[in-house]
Amino acid sequence: MSINLFDAVVSKEIDGYLCATTLTTIDYLVAKLQDKQLLLDVLIVT
């Protein structure tokens, strides 16, 4: 499942890359939650 890939990226087992359209899709989906702080937390790369 895709969650396993995301978990592997988060745990730095593998490198993960997002394309530009993925970022706008994430922005759109999170913005629908009406929680702007969550949007910032998701999009800020540390």
KOLKOLSE-846470 format. One record per atom (N, C-alpha, C): residue number from 1; atom name; x, y, z. Coordinates in Angstrom, 1 decimal. Layout:
<nodes>
+-----+------+--------+--------+--------+
!  nr ! atom !      X !      Y !      Z !
+-----+------+--------+--------+--------+
! NUM !   CA !      X !      Y !      Z !
...
+-----+------+--------+--------+--------+
</nodes>
This chain:
<nodes>
+-----+------+--------+--------+--------+
!  nr ! atom !      X !      Y !      Z !
+-----+------+--------+--------+--------+
!   1 !    N !    0.8 !   -1.2 !    0.0 !
!   1 !   CA !    0.0 !    0.0 !    0.0 !
!   1 !    C !    0.9 !    1.2 !    0.0 !
!   2 !    N !    0.3 !    2.3 !   -0.4 !
!   2 !   CA !    1.1 !    3.6 !   -0.5 !
!   2 !    C !    1.5 !    4.1 !    0.8 !
!   3 !    N !    0.8 !    3.8 !    1.9 !
!   3 !   CA !    1.2 !    4.2 !    3.2 !
!   3 !    C !    2.5 !    3.6 !    3.6 !
!   4 !    N !    2.8 !    2.4 !    3.2 !
!   4 !   CA !    4.1 !    1.8 !    3.5 !
!   4 !    C !    5.2 !    2.6 !    2.8 !
!   5 !    N !    5.0 !    3.1 !    1.6 !
!   5 !   CA !    6.0 !    3.9 !    0.9 !
!   5 !    C !    6.2 !    5.2 !    1.7 !
!   6 !    N !    5.1 !    5.8 !    2.1 !
!   6 !   CA !    5.3 !    7.1 !    2.8 !
!   6 !    C !    6.0 !    6.8 !    4.2 !
!   7 !    N !    5.7 !    5.8 !    4.8 !
!   7 !   CA !    6.4 !    5.4 !    6.1 !
!   7 !    C !    7.9 !    5.2 !    5.9 !
!   8 !    N !    8.2 !    4.5 !    4.8 !
!   8 !   CA !    9.6 !    4.3 !    4.5 !
!   8 !    C !   10.4 !    5.6 !    4.2 !
!   9 !    N !    9.7 !    6.5 !    3.6 !
!   9 !   CA !   10.3 !    7.8 !    3.3 !
!   9 !    C !   10.5 !    8.6 !    4.6 !
!  10 !    N !    9.5 !    8.6 !    5.4 !
!  10 !   CA !    9.5 !    9.3 !    6.7 !
!  10 !    C !   10.6 !    8.8 !    7.6 !
!  11 !    N !   10.8 !    7.4 !    7.6 !
!  11 !   CA !   11.8 !    6.8 !    8.4 !
!  11 !    C !   13.2 !    6.8 !    7.7 !
!  12 !    N !   13.3 !    7.4 !    6.6 !
!  12 !   CA !   14.5 !    7.6 !    5.8 !
!  12 !    C !   15.1 !    6.3 !    5.3 !
!  13 !    N !   14.3 !    5.3 !    5.2 !
!  13 !   CA !   14.7 !    4.0 !    4.6 !
!  13 !    C !   14.9 !    4.2 !    3.1 !
!  14 !    N !   14.1 !    5.0 !    2.5 !
!  14 !   CA !   14.3 !    5.3 !    1.1 !
!  14 !    C !   14.1 !    6.8 !    0.8 !
!  15 !    N !   14.6 !    7.3 !   -0.3 !
!  15 !   CA !   14.4 !    8.7 !   -0.7 !
!  15 !    C !   13.1 !    8.8 !   -1.4 !
!  16 !    N !   12.3 !    9.9 !   -1.1 !
!  16 !   CA !   11.1 !   10.1 !   -1.8 !
!  16 !    C !   11.0 !   11.5 !   -2.4 !
!  17 !    N !   10.4 !   11.6 !   -3.6 !
!  17 !   CA !   10.3 !   12.8 !   -4.3 !
!  17 !    C !    8.8 !   13.1 !   -4.7 !
!  18 !    N !    8.4 !   14.3 !   -4.7 !
!  18 !   CA !    7.1 !   14.7 !   -5.1 !
!  18 !    C !    7.2 !   15.6 !   -6.3 !
!  19 !    N !    6.2 !   15.4 !   -7.2 !
!  19 !   CA !    6.2 !   16.3 !   -8.4 !
!  19 !    C !    5.4 !   17.5 !   -8.0 !
!  20 !    N !    5.5 !   18.6 !   -8.8 !
!  20 !   CA !    4.8 !   19.8 !   -8.5 !
!  20 !    C !    3.3 !   19.7 !   -8.4 !
!  21 !    N !    2.7 !   18.8 !   -9.2 !
!  21 !   CA !    1.2 !   18.6 !   -9.2 !
!  21 !    C !    0.8 !   17.9 !   -7.9 !
!  22 !    N !    1.7 !   17.1 !   -7.3 !
!  22 !   CA !    1.4 !   16.5 !   -6.0 !
!  22 !    C !    1.2 !   17.5 !   -4.9 !
!  23 !    N !    2.1 !   18.5 !   -4.9 !
!  23 !   CA !    2.1 !   19.5 !   -3.9 !
!  23 !    C !    0.8 !   20.3 !   -4.0 !
!  24 !    N !    0.4 !   20.7 !   -5.2 !
!  24 !   CA !   -0.9 !   21.4 !   -5.3 !
!  24 !    C !   -2.1 !   20.6 !   -4.9 !
!  25 !    N !   -2.0 !   19.3 !   -5.2 !
!  25 !   CA !   -3.1 !   18.4 !   -4.8 !
!  25 !    C !   -3.2 !   18.3 !   -3.2 !
!  26 !    N !   -2.0 !   18.2 !   -2.6 !
!  26 !   CA !   -2.0 !   18.1 !   -1.1 !
!  26 !    C !   -2.5 !   19.4 !   -0.6 !
!  27 !    N !   -2.1 !   20.5 !   -1.1 !
!  27 !   CA !   -2.6 !   21.8 !   -0.7 !
!  27 !    C !   -4.1 !   21.9 !   -0.8 !
!  28 !    N !   -4.7 !   21.5 !   -1.9 !
!  28 !   CA !   -6.1 !   21.5 !   -2.1 !
!  28 !    C !   -6.9 !   20.6 !   -1.1 !
!  29 !    N !   -6.4 !   19.4 !   -0.9 !
!  29 !   CA !   -7.0 !   18.5 !    0.0 !
!  29 !    C !   -7.0 !   19.0 !    1.5 !
!  30 !    N !   -5.8 !   19.5 !    1.9 !
!  30 !   CA !   -5.7 !   19.9 !    3.3 !
!  30 !    C !   -6.5 !   21.2 !    3.5 !
!  31 !    N !   -6.5 !   22.1 !    2.5 !
!  31 !   CA !   -7.3 !   23.3 !    2.6 !
!  31 !    C !   -8.7 !   23.1 !    2.8 !
!  32 !    N !   -9.2 !   22.0 !    2.3 !
!  32 !   CA !  -10.6 !   21.6 !    2.4 !
!  32 !    C !  -10.9 !   21.4 !    3.9 !
!  33 !    N !   -9.9 !   21.1 !    4.7 !
!  33 !   CA !  -10.1 !   20.8 !    6.1 !
!  33 !    C !  -10.4 !   22.1 !    6.9 !
!  34 !    N !  -10.1 !   23.2 !    6.3 !
!  34 !   CA !  -10.3 !   24.5 !    6.9 !
!  34 !    C !   -9.3 !   24.7 !    8.1 !
!  35 !    N !   -8.2 !   24.0 !    8.1 !
!  35 !   CA !   -7.3 !   24.1 !    9.2 !
!  35 !    C !   -6.0 !   24.6 !    8.6 !
!  36 !    N !   -5.8 !   25.9 !    8.6 !
!  36 !   CA !   -4.6 !   26.5 !    7.9 !
!  36 !    C !   -3.3 !   26.1 !    8.6 !
!  37 !    N !   -3.3 !   25.9 !    9.9 !
!  37 !   CA !   -2.0 !   25.5 !   10.6 !
!  37 !    C !   -1.6 !   24.1 !   10.1 !
!  38 !    N !   -2.6 !   23.2 !   10.0 !
!  38 !   CA !   -2.3 !   21.9 !    9.5 !
!  38 !    C !   -1.7 !   21.9 !    8.1 !
!  39 !    N !   -2.2 !   22.8 !    7.2 !
!  39 !   CA !   -1.7 !   23.0 !    5.9 !
!  39 !    C !   -0.2 !   23.4 !    6.0 !
!  40 !    N !    0.1 !   24.4 !    6.8 !
!  40 !   CA !    1.5 !   24.8 !    6.9 !
!  40 !    C !    2.3 !   23.7 !    7.5 !
!  41 !    N !    1.8 !   22.9 !    8.5 !
!  41 !   CA !    2.6 !   21.8 !    9.0 !
!  41 !    C !    2.9 !   20.8 !    8.0 !
!  42 !    N !    2.0 !   20.5 !    7.1 !
!  42 !   CA !    2.2 !   19.5 !    6.1 !
!  42 !    C !    3.2 !   19.9 !    5.0 !
!  43 !    N !    3.1 !   21.2 !    4.6 !
!  43 !   CA !    3.9 !   21.7 !    3.5 !
!  43 !    C !    5.3 !   22.1 !    3.9 !
!  44 !    N !    5.5 !   22.4 !    5.2 !
!  44 !   CA !    6.9 !   22.9 !    5.6 !
!  44 !    C !    7.8 !   21.7 !    5.6 !
!  45 !    N !    8.9 !   21.8 !    4.9 !
!  45 !   CA !    9.9 !   20.7 !    4.9 !
!  45 !    C !   11.0 !   21.0 !    5.9 !
!  46 !    N !   11.3 !   20.1 !    6.8 !
!  46 !   CA !   12.3 !   20.3 !    7.8 !
!  46 !    C !   13.5 !   19.5 !    7.5 !
+-----+------+--------+--------+--------+
</nodes>
